[in-house]
Structure formats: structure tokens, C-alpha cells
Amino acid sequence: MELLLLVGRTVLLYLVIVLIFRLMGKREIGELSILDLVVFLMIAEIAVMAIEDTESPLLNNFLPMATLTVLQIGFAVWALKNQHIRRILDGRASIIIENGQIREREMKKQRYNFNDLLIQLREKDISNIEDVEFAILETSGKLSVIKKDQGVKSLTLPLILDGIIQFDHLERSGKDLPWLQKEMGKRGYSSFEKISYCSFNQGKFYIDEKDIETH
């Protein structure tokens, strides 16, 4: 009877955790943010305790799981609406190699050493740093690499994301707010609220408008 109870609790908790992960959204393990990872580890620990302690009512375990789920989803929705919260929770991508030059200060800032860099470059079949035009350390910890032989002369950075101006990207591109306002005005945009994504590279704009919400 006790063995049957153990199997039943395990199956039930398995189904609950699968449901929780589905509610949290589809993301690869390597793309999990710090918040996602913390929540997943805590839920996993609660599940293990629930399976081992057969005397404890499952409700005592489901309640903290539900609390963590609501907390994670709430923060995720908040981050979608607020760029500053998103940066606090997920951080921001860092350029480790720019125009073929290693940015040691940025590596030190991110506590990212040369062994990490070389390992991740080798995983992408790159043995010579000289072949790299840009290497970007994403918020997930993955390294995105653009090779020199891909014909990319400059890194494309978003100037507007979800209606919000990316001032650091604007500055890196050598542009300013009056320039952006003037260029958007030429294209019929008096404000940036309707723009979902806007980038500028090699004299060309890419603009994507937000989807029209229907109720």
C-alpha cells in the first residue's frame, strides 16, 4: 500500500510539474534566465521533498509550487511591459569581440575568462579569433558569433524595441535622438509607440510595427 502511494504521488507530481512548465512558456534549457532557473530548481526541490515525505499532505507542497508559478509568470509579464525590469531580471547581452578585437574589460566585467571564450568558439568550429568579426555573450550565457567571411561590416543593433528607444544602441551607432525622430518622421511615424522593432544598418532601416490587438 505504501509503495502504491509513493508511485501515485510521483505520477501526480510529475503531471503537475509538466503543467507548470507549460504555463511558464516554451524555452530551451540554455535560454533560461536566472529567474527561470531559480524557480525551476525550487519547484524540483519541493517535488523531491513531497515524494520522500509521504506523511505530508500534497496540498502543503502544491501551494508553494503554485505560488512560485504565479510569481514567475507575473515577473515575466511585467518584464514584457517594462524594459528596465527586463534588464534587471535577465541582464543584457555583452559584446566580447568587436571588429575582430577582444574587449577584455567587458570580459572582466562579466567574469568571463579566455578559457570560456575559446571553448565556446571551438564549439562553433572556430579555432582562430582572427576569423571573428563579432562575438556576443547572450543573457543565457550562450556565445553568438558572426564571422568575418559572412560579409558583415557592422553589427545590427535594434534602435527601438517594443516602442522604447534603445539609447545605448543609438549611441553605439553614432546617432542621436533628433536624427532618429527625423528619420522616423520621414517614414510616417510621429511617435515610436506603434513600432515593435527598428534597426539601422548600412544605410537601411528595418521597421516592424506592433500587431493590432483585437478584442
Number of C-alpha atoms within 10 A of each C-alpha: 6 8 8 9 12 16 13 13 18 17 13 13 21 13 11 16 18 11 11 18 14 11 13 16 10 10 12 8 10 10 15 17 17 14 14 20 13 14 17 20 11 14 21 15 11 17 22 13 13 22 21 12 12 13 8 12 10 16 10 11 17 18 11 14 22 14 10 18 20 15 13 19 15 12 16 19 11 14 17 12 12 13 15 13 15 17 13 10 17 18 15 13 16 18 18 24 23 16 17 17 14 19 14 14 11 14 19 12 9 12 9 16 11 12 9 12 18 15 13 16 19 12 11 12 9 16 13 10 18 14 13 22 23 23 24 17 20 16 19 17 15 13 20 16 19 19 17 15 9 9 9 15 12 13 16 13 16 20 25 23 17 19 17 17 19 16 15 13 17 20 12 11 17 8 13 14 14 9 11 17 15 13 13 17 13 10 10 9 14 12 11 20 15 16 19 16 19 22 17 18 15 10 5 8 13 11 17 15 14 13 9 7 5 4 3
